[in-house]
Amino acid sequence: MRDAVIVDAVRTAVGKRGGSLSRMHAASLSAHVLNALVERNGLDPALVDDVIWGCASGVGMQAGCIGRAAVLAAGWPESVPGLTVDRQCGSSQQAVHQAAAGVISGQYDIAVAGGVEVMSAVPLGTTRLDGRFGEPFGPDVWNRYDGVRFNQGTGAQLIADEYGFTRTAMDQHGLDSHARAARAIDEGRFKGQIAPITVTDADGATRVFDTDEGVRRGSTPEALAGLKPAFSEDGSITAGNASQVSDGTGALLVTTSEFARSQGWTPMARIHTAVVAGTDPVTMLKGPIPATAKALRRSGLSIDDIGAFEINEAFASVTLAWLKETGADYERMNPLGGAMAIGHPIGGSGARLMTTLVHHMRDNGIRYGLQSMCEGGGMANATILELL
């Protein structure tokens, strides 16, 4: 029987809004990690059957099938096709699912899955870049939900109110994320997964960018308490307990165990279980809860069998609600920090999380890892990886 394994996973460091990656074209940024896979694994790109690339905002520099543009920008043979996937925040996690399905079914021998988002150039929710913004979903969907215009921040606040999460608890979760990420950087935990990239600053100077730049050190509960609510005057969601606007990309090399052996590759992990779930589009961010339950049910595993979780920290209320519903160990969730600290380059976040997860599993001998992330419109992917 054919399986799907991850041979390698690589990402850029994540840039903050207007930061180190903000002047790069999304295709060039994507090409960097594609070629990192080539260099790290002796991969002949002509063997790649497809590049499946997640991106949540396909306008401006990210329009015109960024998956195909990435292949061409990388200088890969024209025979290698590219596909762009949009499942909002989970776009590149969905890309991994499609790559796995392709190699298991025999449509592919090798696929590269990943994604990109340069949010500095293409802000979240942008549908046009000429000053006019479209209206996603449309009147039939709005009428079904009493005229609600879907907003992720409002959904996060609704979740916080429903579960009774205090501002103090959510701020502490944000502080923990930054502290974990800072510790991971200091201990060199990300070195093996980040492909350093040369960037050009506004003054024309060039330098190597290789460290996630959204991580804040030395913040305090008092400092976070001074931040203004982001979505309502009396709300508890702030910039301190929410993910950051970010730029970044990541890529994973997916094939079968048999094909990996033929190339002399030692796979890192097997894609054990891959599911997707839907939930209501108003709170919208609860998706990881049913997706996790579905993945565990299909895998035959329990929450206690999972040694590490990467649950996207879109907002502190999202991950705290997931913890409350699943009963998972807080110390096993995002042990190297999450999106509140590292950042959330929407279409590239699934690849970033999975890259971090699979390297953490390998580095610590963790047999099973689970990843899930909420997605616009009320959806979530969940993936269980098994260490090889």
C-alpha positions in Angstrom: 0.0 0.0 0.0 1.2 3.5 -0.8 1.6 6.0 2.0 2.5 9.7 2.3 5.7 10.8 4.1 7.4 14.1 4.8 11.0 13.9 3.7 11.8 17.5 4.7 10.2 20.7 5.8 11.7 24.2 5.6 10.5 27.8 6.1 11.7 31.3 6.1 11.9 33.2 9.4 8.6 35.1 9.8 8.8 38.8 9.1 6.6 41.3 10.9 4.4 43.9 9.1 6.6 46.3 7.2 9.6 44.3 8.2 12.4 42.2 6.7 10.3 40.4 4.1 7.9 43.2 3.2 9.8 44.3 0.1 10.0 40.8 -1.4 7.7 39.5 -4.1 5.6 36.6 -3.0 6.8 34.5 -5.9 10.5 35.1 -5.1 9.9 34.4 -1.5 8.2 31.1 -2.3 11.0 30.2 -4.8 13.5 30.5 -1.9 12.0 27.6 0.1 11.4 25.6 -3.1 15.1 25.8 -3.9 16.0 25.2 -0.2 14.3 21.8 -0.6 16.4 21.1 -3.7 19.7 22.0 -1.9 18.9 20.2 1.3 17.8 17.0 -0.3 19.6 16.7 -3.6 16.1 16.9 -5.2 15.9 17.0 -9.0 13.0 19.4 -9.4 12.1 17.8 -12.7 10.8 14.8 -10.7 8.2 16.9 -8.9 4.8 16.1 -10.2 3.1 19.1 -8.7 3.6 22.1 -6.4 0.5 22.8 -4.3 0.7 26.2 -2.8 -1.6 27.8 -0.2 -2.4 31.5 -0.4 -5.4 33.3 1.2 -5.4 36.5 -0.7 -5.0 36.0 -4.4 -4.7 39.6 -5.5 -1.9 41.9 -6.4 1.5 40.2 -6.3 -0.3 37.0 -5.1 -2.7 36.8 -8.1 -2.4 34.7 -11.2 -1.8 31.4 -9.5 1.1 32.0 -7.1 1.8 28.3 -7.0 2.8 28.3 -10.7 4.6 31.7 -10.3 6.7 30.2 -7.5 7.9 27.3 -9.7 8.9 29.7 -12.5 10.6 32.1 -10.1 12.6 29.2 -8.7 14.0 28.4 -12.2 12.5 24.9 -12.1 11.7 23.2 -15.4 8.6 24.4 -17.1 7.2 20.9 -17.0 6.6 21.2 -13.2 3.1 22.6 -12.7 1.8 24.6 -9.8 -1.6 24.9 -8.1 -2.9 27.6 -5.7 -5.2 26.5 -2.8 -7.3 28.9 -0.7 -8.7 27.5 2.5 -8.0 30.8 4.2 -5.7 30.5 7.2 -5.4 26.7 6.6 -4.5 27.0 2.9 -1.0 25.5 3.2 -2.1 22.8 5.6 -4.8 21.9 3.1 -2.0 21.9 0.4 -0.3 19.2 2.5 -3.5 17.2 2.6 -3.9 17.3 -1.1 -0.2 16.4 -1.7 -0.7 13.4 0.6 -3.9 12.3 -1.2 -2.1 12.6 -4.5 0.8 10.4 -3.6 -1.3 7.8 -1.9 -3.7 7.6 -4.8 -0.8 7.3 -7.3 -1.4 10.6 -9.1 2.0 11.8 -7.8 5.3 10.2 -6.8 6.6 13.5 -5.5 4.7 16.7 -4.5 5.8 19.8 -2.8 3.2 21.5 -0.6 3.4 24.8 1.1 2.2 28.4 1.0 3.0 32.0 1.2 1.5 35.3 2.4 3.0 38.8 2.2 0.5 40.5 4.3 2.5 43.7 4.3 1.5 44.1 0.6 -1.8 42.3 0.6 -3.7 42.9 3.9 -6.1 40.3 5.3 -9.5 40.6 3.6 -8.3 42.5 0.6 -10.2 41.6 -2.6 -9.0 44.6 -4.7 -6.0 46.8 -4.4 -7.3 49.9 -6.1 -9.0 51.3 -3.0 -12.4 49.5 -3.5 -13.1 46.4 -1.5 -15.4 43.6 -2.5 -18.0 41.9 -0.4 -17.3 38.2 0.1 -20.1 35.7 0.7 -22.9 37.9 -0.6 -26.5 38.6 0.4 -27.8 35.1 0.5 -25.2 34.1 3.1 -25.6 37.3 5.1 -29.3 36.8 5.2 -28.9 33.3 6.5 -26.9 34.7 9.4 -29.1 37.7 10.1 -27.0 40.2 8.2 -23.8 39.4 10.0 -20.6 40.6 8.1 -18.1 38.0 9.2 -15.1 39.3 11.2 -12.6 37.0 12.8 -11.9 39.5 15.6 -15.5 39.7 16.5 -15.7 35.9 16.4 -12.7 35.7 18.8 -14.5 38.1 21.2 -17.7 36.0 21.0 -15.6 32.9 22.0 -14.0 34.8 24.9 -17.4 35.9 26.1 -18.9 32.4 25.7 -16.2 30.7 27.7 -15.7 33.5 30.2 -12.0 34.0 29.5 -10.7 37.0 31.3 -8.5 39.6 29.7 -5.8 38.7 32.3 -5.9 35.0 31.3 -5.7 35.7 27.6 -2.8 38.2 28.1 -0.9 35.7 30.1 -1.4 33.2 27.2 0.2 35.8 24.9 3.1 36.4 27.3 3.7 32.6 27.5 3.8 32.4 23.7 6.4 35.1 23.4 8.5 33.6 26.2 8.4 30.1 24.6 9.4 31.5 21.2 12.2 33.5 22.7 13.5 30.5 24.5 13.3 28.4 21.3 15.3 31.0 19.4 17.9 31.3 22.1 18.3 27.5 22.2 18.6 27.2 18.5 15.4 25.1 18.1 14.5 26.7 14.8 17.9 26.6 13.1 17.3 23.3 11.3 14.0 24.4 9.8 14.8 28.0 8.7 16.3 28.7 5.3 18.2 32.0 5.7 17.4 34.6 3.0 19.2 37.7 1.9 16.9 40.8 2.1 17.3 44.4 1.1 16.4 47.1 3.5 14.8 50.5 2.7 18.2 52.1 2.6 19.5 49.6 0.0 21.7 47.6 2.4 21.5 43.8 2.2 21.6 41.4 5.1 20.8 37.8 6.0 17.4 37.3 7.6 17.1 34.1 9.7 15.3 34.8 12.9 11.5 35.3 13.5 11.2 39.0 14.2 7.8 39.4 15.8 8.9 37.9 19.2 8.9 40.4 22.0 11.0 40.0 25.0 10.5 41.3 28.5 6.8 42.2 28.2 4.7 42.2 31.4 1.1 41.8 32.3 1.0 45.5 33.1 2.2 46.4 29.7 -0.4 44.3 28.0 -3.1 45.6 30.3 -2.5 49.0 28.8 -3.4 48.0 25.3 -6.7 49.2 23.8 -9.3 46.6 22.8 -9.2 45.9 19.1 -12.7 45.2 18.1 -15.1 46.8 20.6 -14.6 49.5 23.3 -15.3 47.1 26.2 -13.8 44.0 24.5 -10.9 41.9 25.8 -9.2 41.0 22.5 -6.1 43.2 21.9 -2.9 43.2 19.9 -1.3 41.5 22.9 -3.5 38.4 22.8 -3.9 38.1 19.0 -1.7 36.9 16.2 0.5 39.3 14.3 0.2 40.5 10.7 3.2 38.8 9.1 5.1 37.8 6.0 6.5 34.3 5.4 6.5 31.0 3.5 7.2 27.3 4.0 7.5 24.1 2.0 7.3 20.4 2.6 8.6 17.6 0.4 5.9 14.8 0.2 6.3 11.4 -1.3 5.9 7.7 -0.6 8.1 5.6 1.6 9.0 3.5 -1.4 9.9 6.4 -3.6 11.9 8.0 -0.8 14.0 4.9 -0.5 14.7 4.9 -4.3 16.1 8.5 -3.8 18.1 7.6 -0.7 16.0 9.9 1.5 15.1 9.1 5.1 11.6 10.5 5.8 10.9 12.5 8.9 7.3 11.5 9.5 4.2 9.9 8.0 1.0 11.8 7.4 -1.1 9.5 9.6 -4.5 11.2 9.5 -5.8 14.2 7.6 -9.3 15.7 8.0 -11.2 18.9 7.6 -14.3 20.1 9.5 -16.8 23.0 9.3 -18.4 25.1 12.0 -20.6 28.1 12.2 -19.2 31.1 10.3 -20.0 33.7 12.9 -17.8 32.6 15.8 -16.0 30.8 12.9 -12.8 30.1 15.0 -14.0 27.1 16.9 -13.2 24.8 14.0 -10.1 23.1 15.6 -12.3 21.6 18.3 -14.5 19.4 16.0 -11.5 18.9 13.6 -9.4 17.5 16.4 -12.2 15.2 17.6 -12.7 14.0 14.0 -8.9 13.3 13.5 -8.7 11.4 16.8 -11.8 9.4 16.0 -10.5 8.4 12.5 -7.0 7.7 13.8 -8.0 5.6 16.8 -5.8 7.7 19.0 -6.6 9.6 22.2 -5.7 13.1 23.1 -3.1 11.6 25.6 -1.4 9.7 22.7 -0.4 13.0 21.2 3.0 14.3 22.4 2.9 17.7 20.7 0.2 20.0 19.4 0.5 22.9 17.0 -2.8 24.8 17.3 -2.7 28.1 15.5 -2.9 31.1 17.9 -5.1 33.3 15.8 -6.4 34.7 19.1 -5.8 33.6 22.7 -9.5 32.8 23.0 -9.2 30.2 20.2 -6.5 28.1 21.7 -7.8 28.4 25.2 -11.2 27.2 24.1 -9.5 24.3 22.3 -7.7 23.4 25.4 -10.8 23.5 27.5 -12.8 21.3 25.1 -10.1 18.7 24.4 -8.5 18.5 27.8 -5.0 18.6 26.2 -1.9 19.5 28.2 -1.1 23.2 28.0 2.6 22.4 28.0 2.3 20.3 24.9 0.5 23.0 22.9 2.8 25.2 20.9 5.8 24.4 23.1 8.0 26.7 20.9 5.6 29.6 20.8 2.8 30.3 18.5 1.3 32.9 16.1 0.9 35.5 18.9 4.7 35.6 19.0 6.0 34.2 15.8 3.4 35.6 13.5 0.6 34.4 11.2 1.4 34.8 7.5 -2.1 33.5 6.6 -1.6 31.3 3.5 1.9 30.2 4.7 1.0 29.5 8.3 -0.1 25.9 7.9 3.3 25.1 6.4 5.1 27.1 9.1 3.2 25.2 11.9 3.8 21.8 10.3 7.5 22.5 9.7 7.9 23.5 13.3 5.9 20.4 14.5 7.8 17.8 12.5 11.2 19.1 13.5 10.1 19.3 17.1 8.9 15.7 16.9 12.1 14.5 15.4 14.3 16.5 17.8 12.5 15.1 20.9 11.5 11.6 19.8 7.8 12.3 19.9 5.8 9.6 18.1 2.5 11.5 17.3 1.9 15.2 16.7 -1.3 17.0 15.9 -1.8 20.3 14.1 -5.0 22.3 13.6 -6.0 25.8 12.8 -9.2 27.8 12.5 -10.1 29.2 9.1 -12.2 32.0 7.7 -15.8 31.0 7.0 -15.9 28.5 9.9 -13.6 25.6 9.0 -10.5 23.8 10.3 -8.0 21.3 9.1 -6.5 18.8 11.5 -3.4 16.6 10.7 -1.8 13.9 12.8 1.8 13.1 12.0 3.7 9.9 13.0 7.4 10.0 13.6 9.5 7.7 11.4 
